């Protein structure tokens, strides 16, 4: 299915962007000038996203010892480093070699932790069924919910215990347990699309925290779905021209829309 036919509708990427900052949705739809992507954190994100997509490949090695698993993970990461410029050619246009090298070194420092957590998952009897399901993950399927008028492409879909579950990849820090609230809402949006596609309730999903090698299943509550619908409503207002109020956070300094964003807010922004 092509997304061209549903371009007039919302994308789950809009929801993820809103959860980071509502103003990002406003500026991303108005062709504002962006800052250069020549920064280490952005390239780290691309490396870790690609790394997460290859977790099913890692999890195929059920019988591997810890040392062997580390070597397998290192080999896969080496492949990613070689292939990154081919896979993300447009994203990396104008990014310096030194920036890419620094990002590679930063992610390389995570390999030990990734290996430890992957081995832990494969030796946990409660996680084996999840690991096996991830080995058969359908990569980046296109989903569209005509009732919600939302489309999106999750990292993958797996079939586990009689249910189709969405899989998303997060490249930031992993919580001590469970998943971050915003990550659960992002996952919930995909589960709601999958419900429409498969015409049956879907009450969970999977978050891969690729930086540390943690794979976290999470249940979805009615309130999560309610919040997603509220976010969709707010996004539609933003696309109609409402400028959300600016919320100053530590992440603002690295925002690609920093030059366009200012402290002014319209009367309508008070609704956000």
C-alpha positions as CSV (number, residue, x, y, z in Angstrom):
1,X,0.0,0.0,0.0
2,X,1.3,3.5,-0.9
3,X,1.1,6.3,1.6
4,X,0.5,8.7,-1.3
5,X,-3.2,8.0,-1.1
6,X,-3.5,9.1,2.5
7,X,-1.2,12.1,2.5
8,X,-4.0,14.3,3.5
9,X,-4.4,12.4,6.7
10,X,-2.2,12.3,9.8
11,X,0.9,10.2,10.3
12,X,2.0,8.5,13.5
13,X,5.3,10.5,13.0
14,X,3.2,13.6,13.7
15,X,2.2,12.1,17.0
16,X,5.8,11.2,17.9
17,X,6.8,14.7,17.0
18,X,4.0,16.2,19.1
19,X,5.1,14.2,22.1
20,X,8.6,15.6,21.8
21,X,7.3,19.2,21.4
22,X,3.9,20.4,19.9
23,X,5.7,23.3,18.2
24,X,7.8,20.8,16.1
25,X,4.5,19.8,14.4
26,X,3.7,23.5,13.6
27,X,7.2,24.3,12.1
28,X,7.7,21.0,10.3
29,X,4.5,21.6,8.3
30,X,5.5,25.2,7.3
31,X,8.8,24.6,5.6
32,X,10.7,26.6,8.2
33,X,14.5,26.6,7.9
34,X,16.1,23.8,9.8
35,X,19.4,23.7,11.5
36,X,22.1,21.5,10.0
37,X,22.0,17.8,10.8
38,X,25.8,17.9,11.3
39,X,25.6,17.0,14.9
40,X,26.7,13.8,16.7
41,X,23.4,13.1,18.5
42,X,21.6,13.0,15.2
43,X,24.0,10.5,13.6
44,X,23.9,8.4,16.8
45,X,20.1,8.3,16.4
46,X,20.5,6.9,12.8
47,X,23.0,4.3,13.9
48,X,20.9,3.2,16.8
49,X,17.7,3.1,14.7
50,X,19.4,0.8,12.2
51,X,20.9,-1.2,15.1
52,X,17.4,-1.8,16.5
53,X,16.1,-2.9,13.1
54,X,18.7,-5.7,13.3
55,X,17.8,-7.0,16.7
56,X,15.8,-9.8,15.1
57,X,19.0,-10.9,13.5
58,X,20.8,-10.9,16.8
59,X,18.1,-12.8,18.6
60,X,18.4,-15.7,16.1
61,X,21.5,-16.8,18.0
62,X,19.7,-18.5,20.9
63,X,22.5,-20.9,21.7
64,X,25.4,-18.4,21.6
65,X,27.6,-17.9,24.6
66,X,28.1,-14.5,26.0
67,X,31.5,-14.0,24.3
68,X,30.1,-15.3,21.0
69,X,27.1,-13.0,21.2
70,X,29.3,-9.9,21.8
71,X,31.3,-10.9,18.6
72,X,28.1,-11.3,16.6
73,X,26.8,-7.9,17.8
74,X,30.1,-6.3,17.0
75,X,30.1,-7.8,13.5
76,X,26.6,-6.5,12.9
77,X,27.4,-3.1,14.1
78,X,30.5,-3.0,11.9
79,X,28.3,-3.8,8.9
80,X,26.0,-0.9,9.9
81,X,28.9,1.5,10.1
82,X,29.9,0.6,6.5
83,X,26.3,0.7,5.2
84,X,25.1,3.8,7.0
85,X,25.9,6.3,4.2
86,X,24.1,4.1,1.7
87,X,21.0,3.6,3.7
88,X,20.7,7.2,5.0
89,X,22.2,9.1,2.1
90,X,19.9,12.0,2.1
91,X,19.8,12.3,5.9
92,X,23.6,12.4,6.0
93,X,24.1,14.8,3.2
94,X,26.4,17.6,4.4
95,X,27.3,15.7,7.6
96,X,31.1,15.7,8.2
97,X,33.2,12.5,8.5
98,X,34.4,13.7,11.9
99,X,30.8,13.9,13.2
100,X,30.0,10.4,11.9
101,X,33.2,9.0,13.5
102,X,32.4,10.6,16.8
103,X,28.9,9.1,16.7
104,X,30.2,5.6,15.8
105,X,32.6,5.8,18.8
106,X,29.8,6.8,21.1
107,X,27.6,3.9,20.0
108,X,30.6,1.5,20.1
109,X,30.8,2.2,23.8
110,X,27.3,0.7,24.2
111,X,28.2,-2.7,22.7
112,X,29.1,-4.3,26.0
113,X,25.8,-3.3,27.7
114,X,23.8,-4.4,24.6
115,X,25.5,-7.8,24.6
116,X,24.9,-8.3,28.3
117,X,21.2,-7.5,28.0
118,X,20.6,-9.5,24.9
119,X,22.2,-12.5,26.5
120,X,20.1,-11.9,29.6
121,X,17.0,-11.9,27.4
122,X,17.9,-15.2,25.7
123,X,18.6,-16.9,29.0
124,X,15.3,-15.8,30.6
125,X,12.7,-18.5,30.1
126,X,10.0,-15.9,30.3
127,X,11.4,-14.0,27.3
128,X,12.1,-16.9,24.9
129,X,8.7,-16.7,23.3
130,X,9.1,-13.0,22.7
131,X,12.6,-13.5,21.3
132,X,11.3,-16.1,18.9
133,X,8.5,-13.9,17.8
134,X,10.9,-11.0,17.1
135,X,13.0,-13.3,14.9
136,X,10.0,-13.4,12.6
137,X,9.3,-9.7,12.7
138,X,7.8,-8.1,9.7
139,X,9.9,-5.1,9.1
140,X,8.4,-1.6,8.6
141,X,4.9,-2.6,7.4
142,X,2.6,0.2,6.2
143,X,-0.5,0.6,8.4
144,X,-3.5,2.8,7.8
145,X,-6.6,3.3,10.0
146,X,-9.4,4.8,7.9
147,X,-11.6,5.5,10.9
148,X,-8.8,7.3,12.7
149,X,-7.5,8.8,9.4
150,X,-4.0,8.0,10.5
151,X,-1.2,6.1,8.8
152,X,2.2,5.0,9.9
153,X,5.1,2.6,9.6
154,X,6.3,1.0,12.8
155,X,9.7,-0.6,13.0
156,X,7.9,-3.9,12.7
157,X,5.0,-6.2,13.6
158,X,5.2,-9.5,15.4
159,X,2.7,-12.3,16.1
160,X,2.8,-13.3,19.7
161,X,0.3,-15.4,21.7
162,X,-2.5,-14.9,19.1
163,X,-2.1,-11.2,18.6
164,X,-0.3,-8.9,16.2
165,X,1.8,-6.5,18.2
166,X,3.6,-3.3,16.9
167,X,7.3,-2.9,17.6
168,X,8.9,0.5,17.9
169,X,12.6,1.5,18.3
170,X,13.8,4.1,20.7
171,X,17.4,5.4,20.6
172,X,17.5,7.3,23.9
173,X,17.9,6.2,27.5
174,X,16.0,3.3,28.8
175,X,13.9,3.5,32.0
176,X,14.8,1.4,35.0
177,X,11.7,-0.7,34.2
178,X,8.8,-0.6,31.8
179,X,8.7,2.0,29.1
180,X,8.6,5.8,29.1
181,X,5.0,7.3,29.1
182,X,5.5,9.0,25.7
183,X,7.0,5.8,24.2
184,X,3.8,3.9,25.3
185,X,1.6,6.5,23.6
186,X,3.7,6.3,20.4
187,X,3.3,2.5,20.5
188,X,-0.4,2.8,21.3
189,X,-0.9,4.8,18.1
190,X,0.4,2.0,16.1
191,X,-1.6,-0.6,18.0
192,X,-4.8,1.4,17.2
193,X,-3.9,1.3,13.5
194,X,-3.2,-2.4,13.8
195,X,-6.6,-2.9,15.4
196,X,-8.2,-1.5,12.3
197,X,-6.1,-3.5,10.0
198,X,-6.7,-6.8,11.7
199,X,-10.2,-6.0,13.0
200,X,-9.5,-7.2,16.6
201,X,-8.4,-5.6,19.9
202,X,-4.7,-5.2,20.4
203,X,-3.7,-4.6,24.0
204,X,0.1,-4.4,23.8
205,X,3.3,-3.6,21.9
206,X,7.0,-3.8,22.1
207,X,9.6,-1.1,22.6
208,X,13.2,-1.8,21.7
209,X,15.7,0.5,23.5
210,X,18.5,-0.1,21.1
211,X,21.1,1.9,23.0
212,X,21.2,-0.6,25.8
213,X,19.8,-3.8,24.3
214,X,16.6,-3.8,26.3
215,X,13.4,-5.2,24.7
216,X,10.3,-4.1,26.7
217,X,6.8,-5.4,26.2
218,X,4.1,-3.1,27.4
219,X,0.4,-3.3,28.0
220,X,-1.9,-0.6,26.6
221,X,-4.7,0.9,28.7
222,X,-7.9,2.6,27.7
223,X,-6.5,5.9,28.9
224,X,-3.5,5.5,26.5
225,X,-5.9,5.3,23.6
226,X,-7.9,8.2,25.0
227,X,-4.7,10.3,25.2
228,X,-3.7,9.4,21.6
229,X,-7.1,10.6,20.3
230,X,-6.6,13.8,22.2
231,X,-3.2,14.3,20.7
232,X,-4.6,13.7,17.2
233,X,-7.2,16.4,17.8
234,X,-4.6,18.9,18.9
235,X,-2.4,18.1,15.9
236,X,-5.3,18.8,13.5
237,X,-5.7,22.2,15.2
238,X,-2.0,22.9,14.8
239,X,-2.1,22.0,11.1
240,X,-5.0,24.5,10.7
241,X,-2.7,27.2,12.0
242,X,-2.7,27.3,15.8
243,X,0.8,27.9,17.3
244,X,1.2,26.0,20.5
245,X,2.8,27.7,23.5
246,X,6.6,27.4,23.7
247,X,7.8,25.1,26.4
248,X,11.5,25.7,27.3
249,X,13.3,22.4,28.0
250,X,17.0,21.3,27.9
251,X,16.3,19.8,24.5
252,X,15.6,23.1,22.9
253,X,19.2,23.9,22.3
254,X,19.6,21.0,19.9
255,X,16.2,21.5,18.2
256,X,16.4,21.9,14.4
257,X,13.7,24.6,14.5
258,X,15.4,26.7,17.2
259,X,15.9,29.7,14.9
260,X,12.3,29.8,13.9
261,X,10.8,29.2,17.3
262,X,10.3,32.2,19.6
263,X,8.5,32.9,22.9
264,X,5.5,34.5,21.2
265,X,2.3,32.6,21.3
266,X,-1.1,33.2,19.9
267,X,-4.3,33.3,21.9
268,X,-5.1,29.9,20.4
269,X,-2.0,28.4,21.9
270,X,-3.6,28.6,25.4
271,X,-5.7,25.6,24.3
272,X,-2.6,23.5,24.4
